[in-house]
Amino acid sequence: MPNLKDLKNRIESVKSTRKITKAMQMVAAAKLRRAQDAAEAGRPYAERFGAVMARLSAAASGADNAPKLLAGTGADQVHLLVVMTSERGLCGGFNSSIVRLARNRAQSLLAAGKTVRILTVGKKGREQLRRDLADHMIDHVDLGGVRQVGYADAQDIARGVLERFEAGEFDVATIFFNRFESVISQVPTEQQIIPAVFSSESEDDRGDGAAVAYDYEPDEADILAELLPRGVATQIFSALLENGASEQGARMTAMDNATRNAGEMIDKLTIEFNRSRQAVITNELIEIISGAEAL
């Protein structure tokens, strides 16, 4: 049985830890509101942009002058996996769930004889993936110095991906991130961005009336050639916003659980401390009484 001093030191240590986890929970809650608002504000634009691009791509698909970002290279041998995680830990299984999805995808591609190249965004994903996929990692984007992710950061990432695509370094690019649903629910998601894939269901298709026919000037291929690079940046930016909200939600939940566990541990240690102290007092009383009787 540990002595009273050890128990007291341990109780004080757990109390200090509880103060830290409680403070981190409150900070994450404050950041979550801003990150959630940003993610939800970006969804309507991304959805509407996707609907417009879906109509354009449907009209231009199969054309001889279809942009390369839409038509692809004609092969799917080399795959680029863009894995987006956080720069910091202490957020539960947030990073592990993204890495697990990306790792499973990479292993299935390798088993099929494909070539896999990995671009990591966020330090935690790089640390986990390089344990068994280090030979396939080609680059890393560090966002540790960015306090609030903006569209310019997504453009920088998209620019690097597009330059690699134009250089013929890969055929298919897929991003991996967590889609925010609630504080306790973040869904690991993989989304192909090159060749561009857009949902064929637009707002007009979901209505009760007939779909509206559009005439584009200039033609669809010219418009797509201009918009598709922006579409890649938009999808990456949307993924970064979703990741930001998911990270804060996961950290808030993890720190709340840690605070509760610390409180339970303090209660157990306090009971053990009181029992040990009572045992010491009882032994001292027995020694006093025994000494008195011996006299």
C-alpha positions as CSV (number, residue, x, y, z in Angstrom):
1,M,0.0,0.0,0.0
2,P,1.5,3.4,-0.9
3,N,2.2,5.8,1.9
4,L,0.2,8.9,2.7
5,K,2.8,11.2,1.1
6,D,2.7,9.3,-2.2
7,L,-1.1,9.3,-2.3
8,K,-1.2,13.0,-1.5
9,N,1.3,13.8,-4.3
10,R,-0.7,11.7,-6.8
11,I,-3.9,13.4,-5.9
12,E,-2.4,16.8,-6.4
13,S,-0.9,15.7,-9.7
14,V,-4.3,14.4,-11.0
15,K,-5.9,17.7,-9.9
16,S,-3.4,19.7,-11.9
17,T,-4.1,17.4,-14.9
18,R,-7.8,18.0,-14.5
19,K,-7.3,21.8,-14.5
20,I,-5.4,21.5,-17.8
21,T,-8.0,19.2,-19.5
22,K,-10.8,21.4,-18.3
23,A,-9.1,24.5,-19.7
24,M,-8.5,22.7,-23.0
25,Q,-12.1,21.7,-23.2
26,M,-13.3,25.3,-22.8
27,V,-10.8,26.5,-25.4
28,A,-11.9,23.8,-27.8
29,A,-15.6,24.7,-27.2
30,A,-14.9,28.4,-28.1
31,K,-12.9,27.4,-31.2
32,L,-15.6,24.9,-32.2
33,R,-18.3,27.6,-32.6
34,R,-16.2,29.6,-35.1
35,A,-15.0,26.5,-36.9
36,Q,-18.5,25.1,-37.2
37,D,-19.9,28.4,-38.4
38,A,-17.2,28.5,-41.1
39,A,-17.8,24.9,-42.2
40,E,-21.6,25.4,-42.4
41,A,-21.2,28.7,-44.2
42,G,-19.0,27.1,-46.8
43,R,-21.4,24.2,-47.6
44,P,-24.0,26.1,-49.6
45,Y,-21.3,27.6,-51.9
46,A,-19.6,24.2,-52.4
47,E,-22.9,22.5,-53.1
48,R,-24.1,25.1,-55.6
49,F,-20.7,25.2,-57.2
50,G,-20.8,21.4,-57.5
51,A,-24.3,21.5,-59.1
52,V,-23.2,24.0,-61.7
53,M,-20.1,22.0,-62.4
54,A,-22.1,18.8,-62.7
55,R,-24.3,20.3,-65.5
56,L,-21.2,21.6,-67.3
57,S,-19.3,18.4,-67.0
58,A,-22.3,16.4,-68.2
59,A,-22.6,18.6,-71.3
60,A,-18.8,18.4,-72.0
61,S,-18.1,14.8,-71.2
62,G,-17.1,12.7,-74.1
63,A,-16.1,15.8,-76.2
64,D,-12.8,15.8,-77.9
65,N,-11.8,19.1,-76.3
66,A,-12.9,18.1,-72.8
67,P,-10.3,19.5,-70.2
68,K,-7.8,17.0,-68.9
69,L,-8.9,17.6,-65.3
70,L,-12.4,16.3,-66.3
71,A,-11.4,13.6,-68.8
72,G,-8.4,12.4,-66.9
73,T,-5.3,10.8,-68.4
74,G,-7.1,7.8,-69.6
75,A,-5.4,5.6,-67.0
76,D,-5.7,4.9,-63.2
77,Q,-2.3,3.4,-62.5
78,V,-0.8,6.1,-60.3
79,H,-2.9,7.4,-57.4
80,L,-2.2,10.4,-55.2
81,L,-3.7,10.3,-51.7
82,V,-3.9,13.7,-50.0
83,V,-4.3,12.9,-46.3
84,M,-5.5,15.9,-44.2
85,T,-5.1,15.7,-40.5
86,S,-4.4,18.1,-37.6
87,E,-1.1,19.6,-36.5
88,R,-1.8,18.9,-32.8
89,G,-3.0,15.9,-30.9
90,L,-5.2,15.4,-27.8
91,C,-8.3,15.1,-30.0
92,G,-9.3,11.5,-29.5
93,G,-9.5,9.3,-32.6
94,F,-9.8,12.2,-35.0
95,N,-6.5,11.7,-36.7
96,S,-6.5,7.9,-36.4
97,S,-9.8,7.5,-38.2
98,I,-8.5,9.5,-41.2
99,V,-5.2,7.7,-41.3
100,R,-7.0,4.3,-41.1
101,L,-9.2,5.1,-44.0
102,A,-6.2,6.3,-46.1
103,R,-4.1,3.4,-45.1
104,N,-6.8,0.9,-46.1
105,R,-7.2,2.6,-49.4
106,A,-3.4,2.6,-50.1
107,Q,-3.1,-1.0,-49.2
108,S,-6.0,-2.0,-51.4
109,L,-4.4,-0.1,-54.3
110,L,-1.0,-1.6,-53.7
111,A,-2.6,-5.1,-53.6
112,A,-4.2,-4.3,-57.0
113,G,-0.8,-3.5,-58.5
114,K,-1.3,0.3,-58.5
115,T,1.3,2.9,-57.7
116,V,0.5,5.0,-54.6
117,R,1.9,8.4,-53.7
118,I,0.9,10.2,-50.5
119,L,0.8,13.9,-49.8
120,T,0.2,14.7,-46.1
121,V,-1.4,17.9,-44.8
122,G,-0.9,18.0,-41.0
123,K,1.9,16.7,-38.8
124,K,-0.1,13.9,-37.1
125,G,-1.0,12.2,-40.3
126,R,2.6,12.2,-41.5
127,E,3.8,10.7,-38.2
128,Q,1.4,7.8,-38.4
129,L,1.7,7.0,-42.1
130,R,5.4,7.0,-42.3
131,R,5.6,4.0,-40.0
132,D,4.5,1.6,-42.8
133,L,4.1,3.8,-45.9
134,A,7.2,6.0,-45.7
135,D,8.4,4.9,-49.1
136,H,5.2,6.2,-50.8
137,M,5.2,9.7,-49.2
138,I,6.3,12.4,-51.6
139,D,5.6,15.7,-49.8
140,H,4.1,17.3,-46.8
141,V,2.2,20.6,-46.2
142,D,2.8,22.2,-42.8
143,L,0.0,24.4,-41.5
144,G,1.3,24.6,-37.9
145,G,1.9,28.4,-38.2
146,V,-1.6,29.1,-39.6
147,R,-4.0,30.3,-36.9
148,Q,-7.1,30.2,-39.1
149,V,-7.2,28.3,-42.4
150,G,-8.2,30.4,-45.3
151,Y,-8.9,30.0,-49.0
152,A,-5.3,31.0,-49.8
153,D,-4.0,28.0,-48.0
154,A,-6.3,25.7,-50.0
155,Q,-5.1,27.4,-53.2
156,D,-1.5,26.7,-52.3
157,I,-2.2,23.0,-51.8
158,A,-4.3,22.9,-54.9
159,R,-1.6,24.6,-56.9
160,G,0.9,22.0,-55.9
161,V,-1.5,19.1,-56.7
162,L,-2.3,20.6,-60.1
163,E,1.4,21.1,-61.0
164,R,2.1,17.5,-60.2
165,F,-0.9,16.4,-62.4
166,E,0.3,18.6,-65.3
167,A,3.7,17.0,-64.9
168,G,2.2,13.6,-65.3
169,E,3.1,12.4,-61.8
170,F,-0.3,10.7,-61.1
171,D,-3.6,9.8,-62.8
172,V,-6.1,10.0,-59.9
173,A,-6.1,12.2,-56.8
174,T,-8.2,11.6,-53.7
175,I,-8.5,13.7,-50.5
176,F,-9.1,12.2,-47.1
177,F,-10.7,14.2,-44.2
178,N,-13.3,14.1,-41.5
179,R,-16.7,15.5,-42.3
180,F,-18.3,17.3,-39.3
181,E,-21.7,16.2,-38.2
182,S,-21.8,17.0,-34.5
183,V,-19.5,17.3,-31.5
184,I,-19.5,13.5,-31.0
185,S,-19.8,12.5,-34.7
186,Q,-17.1,13.1,-37.4
187,V,-17.3,10.9,-40.5
188,P,-14.0,9.9,-42.2
189,T,-14.5,10.7,-45.9
190,E,-12.6,10.1,-49.1
191,Q,-13.4,12.3,-52.1
192,Q,-11.9,12.1,-55.6
193,I,-10.9,15.5,-56.9
194,I,-8.9,14.5,-60.1
195,P,-10.4,13.6,-62.5
196,A,-13.2,15.8,-61.3
197,V,-16.3,14.0,-60.0
198,F,-19.5,16.0,-59.4
199,S,-22.9,14.9,-58.3
200,S,-25.3,14.8,-61.3
201,E,-28.2,15.8,-59.0
202,S,-28.6,19.6,-59.0
203,E,-31.1,21.8,-57.3
204,D,-33.2,21.9,-60.5
205,D,-33.3,18.1,-60.6
206,R,-34.6,17.9,-57.1
207,G,-37.6,20.2,-57.7
208,D,-41.0,19.2,-58.8
209,G,-40.7,20.9,-62.2
210,A,-38.7,20.0,-65.2
211,A,-35.0,20.6,-65.3
212,V,-33.9,23.9,-66.8
213,A,-31.9,23.8,-70.0
214,Y,-28.9,26.1,-70.1
215,D,-26.9,27.6,-73.0
216,Y,-23.3,28.5,-72.1
217,E,-21.2,31.2,-73.8
218,P,-18.4,30.4,-74.4
219,D,-18.9,26.6,-74.7
220,E,-18.8,24.2,-71.8
221,A,-15.2,23.1,-72.4
222,D,-13.8,26.6,-72.2
223,I,-15.7,27.4,-69.0
224,L,-14.6,24.1,-67.4
225,A,-11.0,24.8,-68.3
226,E,-11.3,28.0,-66.2
227,L,-13.4,26.6,-63.4
228,L,-12.0,23.2,-62.8
229,P,-8.8,24.4,-61.1
230,R,-10.9,26.6,-58.9
231,G,-13.1,23.5,-58.2
232,V,-10.1,21.6,-56.9
233,A,-9.2,24.5,-54.6
234,T,-12.8,24.8,-53.5
235,Q,-13.0,21.1,-52.6
236,I,-9.8,21.2,-50.7
237,F,-10.9,24.3,-48.8
238,S,-14.2,22.7,-47.9
239,A,-12.3,19.7,-46.6
240,L,-10.1,21.9,-44.5
241,L,-13.1,23.7,-43.0
242,E,-14.8,20.3,-42.3
243,N,-11.6,19.1,-40.7
244,G,-11.2,22.2,-38.6
245,A,-14.7,21.8,-37.1
246,S,-14.2,18.0,-36.6
247,E,-10.9,18.5,-34.9
248,Q,-12.3,21.0,-32.3
249,G,-15.4,18.8,-31.7
250,A,-13.2,15.7,-31.2
251,R,-10.9,17.6,-28.9
252,M,-13.8,19.0,-26.9
253,T,-15.2,15.5,-26.4
254,A,-11.8,14.0,-25.6
255,M,-11.0,16.6,-23.0
256,D,-14.4,16.3,-21.4
257,N,-13.9,12.6,-21.0
258,A,-10.4,13.2,-19.6
259,T,-11.8,15.7,-17.1
260,R,-14.5,13.2,-16.0
261,N,-11.9,10.4,-15.7
262,A,-9.6,12.6,-13.7
263,G,-12.5,13.5,-11.3
264,E,-13.3,9.8,-10.8
265,M,-9.6,9.0,-10.2
266,I,-9.4,11.8,-7.6
267,D,-12.4,10.4,-5.7
268,K,-10.9,6.9,-5.6
269,L,-7.5,8.2,-4.5
270,T,-9.1,10.3,-1.8
271,I,-11.0,7.3,-0.5
272,E,-7.7,5.3,-0.5
273,F,-5.9,8.2,1.2
274,N,-8.5,8.4,4.0
275,R,-8.5,4.7,4.6
276,S,-4.7,4.7,4.8
277,R,-4.7,7.6,7.2
278,Q,-7.3,5.9,9.3
279,A,-5.2,2.8,9.4
280,V,-2.1,4.8,10.5
281,I,-4.1,6.5,13.2
282,T,-5.5,3.1,14.4
283,N,-2.0,1.6,14.5
284,E,-0.7,4.6,16.5
285,L,-3.6,4.2,19.0
286,I,-2.9,0.5,19.4
287,E,0.8,1.3,20.0
288,I,-0.1,3.9,22.7
289,I,-2.6,1.7,24.4
290,S,-0.2,-1.3,24.3
291,G,2.6,0.9,25.8
292,A,0.3,2.1,28.5
293,E,-0.7,-1.4,29.4
294,A,2.9,-2.6,29.5
295,L,3.7,0.1,32.2
